[in-house]
Amino acid sequence: MVPLLLVLLLALVLFGAGFAVKVLWWVAIAVLVLWLVGFVARPRGSSGRWYRW
């Protein structure tokens, strides 16, 4: 019974980690797209950076 519980716990942890990594990939892609859009659509009279920091 204990090995079965350990295997189920391991599967649950790996599924959770895989889901979290997939979500983080989508967040990273969204941030990259926003950064590229801001880089392309920056104001012409500025110093080249569209962000303040």
Backbone as numpy.savetxt, mean C-alpha at the origin, in Angstrom:
# Nx Ny Nz CAx CAy CAz Cx Cy Cz
-5.25 -33.43 17.84 -6.07 -32.23 17.84 -5.21 -30.96 17.84
-4.11 -30.99 18.61 -3.23 -29.82 18.68 -2.57 -29.52 17.33
-2.04 -30.54 16.61 -1.45 -30.22 15.29 -2.47 -29.63 14.32
-3.71 -30.10 14.38 -4.75 -29.55 13.51 -5.00 -28.08 13.84
-5.06 -27.76 15.13 -5.24 -26.37 15.53 -4.05 -25.50 15.12
-2.85 -26.04 15.21 -1.67 -25.29 14.80 -1.68 -25.02 13.29
-2.08 -25.99 12.52 -2.15 -25.80 11.07 -3.22 -24.78 10.72
-4.36 -24.84 11.38 -5.42 -23.86 11.13 -4.99 -22.46 11.55
-4.29 -22.36 12.67 -3.79 -21.05 13.11 -2.76 -20.51 12.13
-1.88 -21.36 11.64 -0.88 -20.94 10.66 -1.55 -20.47 9.37
-2.56 -21.20 8.92 -3.28 -20.80 7.70 -3.97 -19.46 7.91
-4.55 -19.25 9.08 -5.22 -17.98 9.36 -4.23 -16.82 9.39
-3.08 -17.04 10.00 -2.06 -15.98 10.05 -1.54 -15.66 8.65
-1.27 -16.68 7.86 -0.76 -16.45 6.50 -1.81 -15.76 5.63
-3.08 -16.13 5.78 -4.14 -15.47 5.02 -4.26 -14.01 5.42
-4.18 -13.75 6.73 -4.26 -12.37 7.20 -3.10 -11.53 6.71
-1.90 -12.11 6.74 -0.72 -11.39 6.26 -0.81 -11.14 4.76
-1.30 -12.14 4.03 -1.44 -11.96 2.58 -2.44 -10.88 2.24
-3.54 -10.85 2.97 -4.55 -9.81 2.73 -4.00 -8.43 3.06
-3.26 -8.32 4.16 -2.68 -7.03 4.56 -1.66 -6.56 3.52
-0.85 -7.48 3.02 0.15 -7.11 2.01 -0.54 -6.66 0.72
-1.62 -7.32 0.35 -2.35 -6.93 -0.86 -2.95 -5.53 -0.69
-3.51 -5.25 0.48 -4.06 -3.92 0.74 -2.95 -2.88 0.69
-1.80 -3.19 1.27 -0.69 -2.24 1.25 -0.19 -1.98 -0.17
-0.22 -2.99 -1.04 0.16 -2.78 -2.44 -0.80 -1.81 -3.11
-2.12 -1.97 -2.87 -3.11 -1.07 -3.48 -2.93 0.35 -2.96
-2.62 0.50 -1.67 -2.38 1.84 -1.11 -1.13 2.45 -1.74
-0.09 1.65 -1.91 1.14 2.16 -2.52 0.92 2.58 -3.96
0.13 1.83 -4.69 -0.17 2.19 -6.08 -0.98 3.48 -6.14
-1.95 3.64 -5.24 -2.76 4.87 -5.21 -1.90 6.08 -4.88
-0.99 5.94 -3.93 -0.09 7.05 -3.58 0.83 7.39 -4.74
1.32 6.38 -5.43 2.18 6.63 -6.59 1.44 7.36 -7.69
0.20 6.97 -7.95 -0.60 7.64 -8.98 -0.85 9.09 -8.59
-1.21 9.33 -7.33 -1.43 10.72 -6.88 -0.15 11.54 -6.99
0.98 10.94 -6.66 2.25 11.67 -6.76 2.57 12.01 -8.21
2.34 11.04 -9.11 2.62 11.30 -10.52 1.69 12.37 -11.09
0.41 12.33 -10.71 -0.53 13.35 -11.17 -0.11 14.72 -10.65
0.28 14.80 -9.40 0.75 16.06 -8.85 2.04 16.53 -9.50
2.89 15.60 -9.87 4.14 15.97 -10.53 3.87 16.52 -11.93
2.92 15.93 -12.65 2.61 16.37 -14.00 1.80 17.66 -13.98
0.87 17.79 -13.03 -0.05 18.92 -13.01 0.41 20.03 -12.06
1.69 20.17 -11.85 2.17 21.21 -10.95 2.03 22.59 -11.58
1.94 23.61 -10.75 1.84 24.98 -11.30 3.11 25.36 -12.04
2.93 26.14 -13.08 4.08 26.49 -13.94 5.03 27.49 -13.28
4.52 28.37 -12.44 5.37 29.41 -11.87 6.06 29.01 -10.59
5.94 27.78 -10.17 6.52 27.39 -8.89 7.94 26.86 -9.07
8.51 26.43 -7.97 9.89 25.94 -7.99 9.98 24.50 -8.45
8.87 23.90 -8.84 8.91 22.54 -9.34 8.29 21.52 -8.39
8.03 21.94 -7.15 7.43 21.01 -6.19 5.99 21.44 -5.94
5.08 20.50 -5.98 3.67 20.82 -5.75 3.26 20.58 -4.32
4.16 20.04 -3.52 3.88 19.83 -2.10 4.68 20.84 -1.29
4.25 21.08 -0.07 4.87 22.13 0.74 6.11 21.65 1.46
6.21 20.39 1.78 7.35 19.92 2.55 8.40 19.44 1.60
